[in-house]
């Protein structure tokens, strides 16, 4: 089974759980998988602005470490830099508060430059996540 199909098969019930019950219902490995998957999907689809605007941004802080855990330090640095654009370098977990904060920083944030680096794709997040899940998802 290729990496993409494997990751989708593992993550599909976890994503449903996240949508239905929220991030607190996820185990550590589920939070890593879901956090990375929705981060990559949102940034690929609409950039960092979309990532933070949507509920995916609820996991912005723990996803920095999750990216390190799977072996993606460059992508982790990009997300950490994007997080640092928020006051106190911490995007609010509450979506409404994060959206208000995003409105305040949007024009000054350097999301565009970070997105260009992200799109260059120095790390294959699907392959790294698949390897991590195969090793750690007993």
PLY file of the C-alpha trace (Angstrom):
ply
format ascii 1.0
element vertex 138
property float x
property float y
property float z
element edge 137
property int vertex1
property int vertex2
end_header
0.00 0.00 0.00
1.39 3.41 -0.91
1.99 6.08 1.74
-0.99 8.23 0.78
-3.51 5.40 0.92
-2.05 4.15 4.18
-2.21 7.57 5.84
-5.78 8.19 4.65
-6.86 4.79 5.95
-5.38 5.45 9.38
-6.44 9.08 9.68
-10.02 8.93 8.40
-11.57 7.79 11.72
-9.29 10.13 13.66
-10.37 13.12 11.58
-14.03 12.16 12.13
-13.33 11.98 15.85
-11.65 15.40 15.76
-14.59 16.94 13.90
-17.21 15.37 16.16
-15.49 15.61 19.54
-12.69 18.16 19.21
-8.95 17.97 19.81
-9.19 16.97 23.47
-10.73 13.63 22.43
-7.61 12.66 20.47
-4.74 10.57 21.78
-1.21 11.88 21.29
-0.62 9.90 18.09
-4.04 10.87 16.76
-3.30 14.54 17.45
0.02 14.25 15.61
-1.57 12.61 12.58
-4.62 14.86 12.37
-2.63 18.02 13.13
-0.11 17.42 10.37
-2.65 16.23 7.82
-5.00 19.18 8.19
-2.09 21.63 8.41
-0.71 20.46 5.08
-4.15 20.35 3.45
-5.15 23.84 4.59
-1.86 25.53 3.68
-1.78 23.80 0.28
-5.37 24.87 -0.34
-5.35 28.47 0.88
-2.15 29.33 2.67
-1.44 30.11 6.30
-4.30 32.60 6.43
-6.81 29.83 5.64
-5.11 27.45 8.07
-5.49 29.87 10.96
-8.95 31.07 9.93
-10.39 27.55 9.95
-10.67 25.16 12.88
-7.45 23.49 11.74
-5.60 26.37 13.39
-6.75 25.07 16.78
-3.82 22.65 16.58
-1.20 25.17 15.41
0.90 25.05 18.58
1.10 21.24 19.09
1.63 20.69 15.36
5.02 22.40 15.58
6.27 19.58 17.82
4.35 16.97 15.82
6.31 17.95 12.72
9.55 17.52 14.63
8.34 14.15 15.89
7.85 12.81 12.35
11.18 14.19 11.13
10.10 17.43 9.42
12.18 20.12 11.16
12.11 22.54 8.21
8.32 22.51 8.02
8.15 22.77 11.80
10.28 25.92 11.61
7.93 27.42 9.02
4.87 26.77 11.18
6.67 28.13 14.25
7.55 31.28 12.28
3.93 31.66 11.16
2.76 31.17 14.77
5.24 33.88 15.82
3.34 36.42 13.72
0.60 36.40 16.37
0.86 38.44 19.57
3.01 36.60 22.11
3.95 34.19 19.26
0.86 32.21 20.10
-2.21 31.95 17.86
-5.29 31.69 20.07
-6.74 28.18 20.36
-10.26 29.60 20.33
-11.24 29.99 16.68
-13.16 33.26 17.10
-10.32 34.85 19.05
-7.82 33.58 16.47
-9.88 35.05 13.63
-9.99 38.44 15.37
-6.25 38.30 15.94
-5.72 37.25 12.33
-7.68 40.29 11.18
-5.33 42.50 13.19
-2.08 40.98 11.88
-3.08 39.96 8.35
-1.59 42.96 6.53
1.73 42.87 8.40
2.18 39.09 8.67
4.81 37.52 6.47
2.67 34.53 5.58
3.36 34.93 1.86
7.10 34.38 2.21
6.55 31.42 4.54
4.07 29.89 2.08
6.56 30.17 -0.77
9.08 28.24 1.30
6.41 25.69 2.27
5.39 25.17 -1.37
9.00 24.42 -2.31
8.36 21.27 -0.29
11.74 20.26 1.06
10.06 17.55 3.16
7.55 14.94 1.99
5.07 15.19 4.86
2.93 12.28 3.65
5.92 9.93 3.48
7.25 11.11 6.84
3.83 10.79 8.48
3.32 7.33 6.97
6.68 6.18 8.33
5.89 7.60 11.75
2.45 5.98 11.87
3.75 2.61 10.67
6.35 2.67 13.44
4.23 4.08 16.28
0.63 3.06 15.63
1.00 -0.49 17.03
0 1
1 2
2 3
3 4
4 5
5 6
6 7
7 8
8 9
9 10
10 11
11 12
12 13
13 14
14 15
15 16
16 17
17 18
18 19
19 20
20 21
21 22
22 23
23 24
24 25
25 26
26 27
27 28
28 29
29 30
30 31
31 32
32 33
33 34
34 35
35 36
36 37
37 38
38 39
39 40
40 41
41 42
42 43
43 44
44 45
45 46
46 47
47 48
48 49
49 50
50 51
51 52
52 53
53 54
54 55
55 56
56 57
57 58
58 59
59 60
60 61
61 62
62 63
63 64
64 65
65 66
66 67
67 68
68 69
69 70
70 71
71 72
72 73
73 74
74 75
75 76
76 77
77 78
78 79
79 80
80 81
81 82
82 83
83 84
84 85
85 86
86 87
87 88
88 89
89 90
90 91
91 92
92 93
93 94
94 95
95 96
96 97
97 98
98 99
99 100
100 101
101 102
102 103
103 104
104 105
105 106
106 107
107 108
108 109
109 110
110 111
111 112
112 113
113 114
114 115
115 116
116 117
117 118
118 119
119 120
120 121
121 122
122 123
123 124
124 125
125 126
126 127
127 128
128 129
129 130
130 131
131 132
132 133
133 134
134 135
135 136
136 137
